[in-house]
Amino acid sequence: MRRLPGTPLSLLGLAPLLGASDLLVKALGLALAGLPVLAGFGLLLALVHKRINGTAYWLAALLIACTLLSCAELLMQAFAFELHRALGPFLALLILPCLQLAQGEPQHPRTGLALGLVFALSALLLGTLREALGSGTLFAHMDWLFGQNATHWQLGLAQFSGLQLFTHAPGAFILLGLLLAAGRHLFTVKTDH
């Protein structure tokens, strides 16, 4: 197993997911960037894993991840600048799930796509729940991604102004814990029968 010594990458990979999912539009932006980056990273890493070992492997993984992230950042700056500004440093933190993928055993080229899909769906689910529970709205600031036509897409939830806890990191941890517990419960119930 190719491990980067002393780093709990499996936990660090959650940083962009938890940090940038307070609004659905930010989670959507993170998902739209994360899915192709992780899929491309997994594919390119599978191509080089047999040819490169040791320190050169980690340098190649960093180079691939940084190149793909730079492309994603440039595309987001060009087509959704306000969303890029709102995401701040969390877009660059997509390097952490990439390194998490590189840390394991050499994988099939589709492993990056699978991780990207899980990451994107998790971001969308957390973004929807955090915005609905935290702000009492859905589709706020969609104009950051879809332009001025999306200014009026915002929906207010009936007589619910939200609980501010869910717009902050502790609320994200609480919701993620509840989602993981629910998923685990559903998975164990299905496998028991």
C-alpha positions as CSV (number, residue, x, y, z in Angstrom):
1,M,0.0,0.0,0.0
2,R,1.3,3.4,-0.9
3,R,0.8,5.6,2.1
4,L,1.8,9.1,2.7
5,P,3.3,8.9,6.2
6,G,1.4,10.4,9.1
7,T,-1.6,11.9,7.4
8,P,-5.2,10.8,8.0
9,L,-6.3,11.6,4.4
10,S,-9.6,9.8,4.8
11,L,-10.7,12.5,7.2
12,L,-9.1,15.4,5.4
13,G,-11.0,14.5,2.3
14,L,-14.2,15.7,3.9
15,A,-12.9,19.3,4.3
16,P,-14.2,20.7,1.0
17,L,-17.4,18.8,1.4
18,L,-18.2,20.1,4.8
19,G,-16.8,23.6,4.3
20,A,-18.5,24.5,1.0
21,S,-21.9,22.9,1.3
22,D,-23.8,25.6,3.2
23,L,-25.7,26.6,0.1
24,L,-27.0,24.3,-2.6
25,V,-25.4,26.4,-5.4
26,K,-22.0,26.1,-3.7
27,A,-22.4,22.3,-3.3
28,L,-23.4,22.1,-6.9
29,G,-20.3,24.0,-8.0
30,L,-18.2,21.8,-5.8
31,A,-19.8,18.7,-7.3
32,L,-19.4,20.0,-10.9
33,A,-15.7,20.6,-10.2
34,G,-15.1,17.5,-8.1
35,L,-16.7,14.9,-10.3
36,P,-14.5,15.5,-13.4
37,V,-11.4,16.2,-11.3
38,L,-11.7,12.9,-9.3
39,A,-12.7,10.9,-12.4
40,G,-9.7,12.3,-14.4
41,F,-7.4,11.8,-11.5
42,G,-8.4,8.2,-11.1
43,L,-7.9,7.5,-14.8
44,L,-4.5,9.2,-15.1
45,L,-3.3,7.7,-11.8
46,A,-4.2,4.2,-13.1
47,L,-2.1,4.8,-16.2
48,V,1.0,5.8,-14.3
49,H,0.9,3.6,-11.2
50,K,2.8,0.7,-12.7
51,R,5.5,2.9,-14.2
52,I,6.3,5.1,-11.1
53,N,7.1,4.1,-7.5
54,G,8.2,5.7,-4.3
55,T,8.5,9.5,-4.0
56,A,8.1,9.9,-7.7
57,Y,4.6,8.4,-7.4
58,W,3.6,11.1,-5.0
59,L,5.1,13.8,-7.1
60,A,3.2,12.5,-10.1
61,A,0.0,12.3,-8.1
62,L,0.4,15.9,-6.9
63,L,1.2,17.1,-10.4
64,I,-1.8,15.4,-11.9
65,A,-4.1,16.6,-9.1
66,C,-2.8,20.2,-9.3
67,T,-3.1,20.3,-13.1
68,L,-6.7,19.1,-13.0
69,L,-7.6,21.4,-10.2
70,S,-6.1,24.4,-12.0
71,C,-8.1,23.6,-15.0
72,A,-11.3,23.4,-12.9
73,E,-10.5,26.7,-11.2
74,L,-9.8,28.4,-14.5
75,L,-13.1,27.2,-16.0
76,M,-15.0,28.2,-12.9
77,Q,-13.4,31.7,-12.9
78,A,-14.3,32.1,-16.6
79,F,-17.9,30.9,-16.5
80,A,-19.1,31.3,-12.8
81,F,-16.8,33.9,-11.2
82,E,-19.2,34.8,-8.3
83,L,-19.5,31.1,-7.5
84,H,-15.7,30.7,-7.6
85,R,-15.4,33.6,-5.2
86,A,-18.0,32.1,-2.9
87,L,-16.2,28.8,-2.8
88,G,-13.0,30.4,-1.8
89,P,-10.2,28.0,-0.8
90,F,-12.5,25.0,-0.7
91,L,-12.2,24.4,-4.5
92,A,-8.4,24.0,-4.1
93,L,-9.0,21.5,-1.2
94,L,-10.3,19.0,-3.8
95,I,-6.7,17.9,-3.8
96,L,-7.4,16.1,-0.5
97,P,-9.8,13.5,-2.0
98,C,-7.4,13.1,-4.9
99,L,-4.6,12.2,-2.5
100,Q,-6.9,10.0,-0.6
101,L,-7.5,8.1,-3.8
102,A,-3.7,7.9,-4.4
103,Q,-3.1,6.6,-0.9
104,G,-4.8,3.3,-1.5
105,E,-3.8,0.3,-3.5
106,P,-3.6,0.7,-7.3
107,Q,-7.2,0.9,-8.4
108,H,-9.2,0.3,-11.5
109,P,-9.5,3.5,-13.7
110,R,-13.2,3.8,-12.8
111,T,-12.4,4.1,-9.1
112,G,-11.9,7.9,-9.5
113,L,-15.3,8.1,-11.2
114,A,-17.0,6.2,-8.4
115,L,-15.4,8.4,-5.8
116,G,-16.3,11.5,-7.8
117,L,-20.0,10.4,-8.0
118,V,-20.1,9.7,-4.2
119,F,-18.5,13.0,-3.5
120,A,-20.8,14.9,-5.9
121,L,-24.0,13.2,-4.5
122,S,-22.9,13.8,-0.9
123,A,-22.2,17.4,-1.7
124,L,-25.6,17.9,-3.3
125,L,-27.4,16.1,-0.4
126,L,-25.5,18.1,2.3
127,G,-26.0,21.4,0.4
128,T,-29.7,20.8,0.0
129,L,-30.2,19.9,3.7
130,R,-27.9,22.6,5.0
131,E,-29.6,25.4,3.0
132,A,-33.1,24.2,3.8
133,L,-32.4,23.7,7.5
134,G,-30.0,26.6,8.0
135,S,-31.6,29.3,5.9
136,G,-35.1,28.1,5.3
137,T,-34.6,28.5,1.5
138,L,-33.7,26.5,-1.6
139,F,-31.9,27.6,-4.7
140,A,-30.6,30.8,-3.2
141,H,-27.9,32.6,-5.3
142,M,-28.4,30.3,-8.3
143,D,-27.5,33.3,-10.4
144,W,-23.9,32.7,-9.5
145,L,-23.9,29.6,-11.7
146,F,-26.8,30.1,-14.1
147,G,-26.8,33.9,-14.7
148,Q,-29.4,36.6,-14.1
149,N,-32.3,34.4,-15.3
150,A,-31.9,32.3,-12.1
151,T,-32.2,35.3,-9.7
152,H,-35.9,34.4,-9.0
153,W,-35.4,30.7,-8.5
154,Q,-35.1,31.0,-4.7
155,L,-37.8,29.2,-2.8
156,G,-38.7,30.0,0.8
157,L,-39.8,27.2,3.0
158,A,-43.2,28.0,4.6
159,Q,-42.8,30.0,7.8
160,F,-39.4,28.5,8.5
161,S,-36.5,30.9,8.7
162,G,-33.9,28.2,9.5
163,L,-31.5,27.3,12.3
164,Q,-28.2,29.1,11.9
165,L,-26.3,26.1,13.3
166,F,-26.7,24.2,10.0
167,T,-25.0,27.0,8.0
168,H,-21.8,26.6,10.1
169,A,-19.3,23.7,10.2
170,P,-20.7,22.1,13.4
171,G,-24.1,21.8,11.7
172,A,-22.4,20.1,8.7
173,F,-20.7,17.6,11.0
174,I,-24.1,16.9,12.7
175,L,-25.9,16.4,9.4
176,L,-23.0,14.2,8.0
177,G,-23.1,12.1,11.1
178,L,-26.9,11.6,10.8
179,L,-26.6,10.8,7.1
180,L,-23.8,8.2,7.8
181,A,-25.8,6.6,10.6
182,A,-29.0,6.5,8.4
183,G,-27.0,5.0,5.5
184,R,-25.4,2.4,7.8
185,H,-28.7,1.5,9.3
186,L,-30.3,1.1,5.8
187,F,-27.3,-1.0,4.6
188,T,-27.3,-3.3,7.6
189,V,-31.1,-3.8,7.5
190,K,-30.9,-4.8,3.8
191,T,-28.1,-7.2,4.4
192,D,-29.7,-8.8,7.4
193,H,-32.8,-9.9,5.3
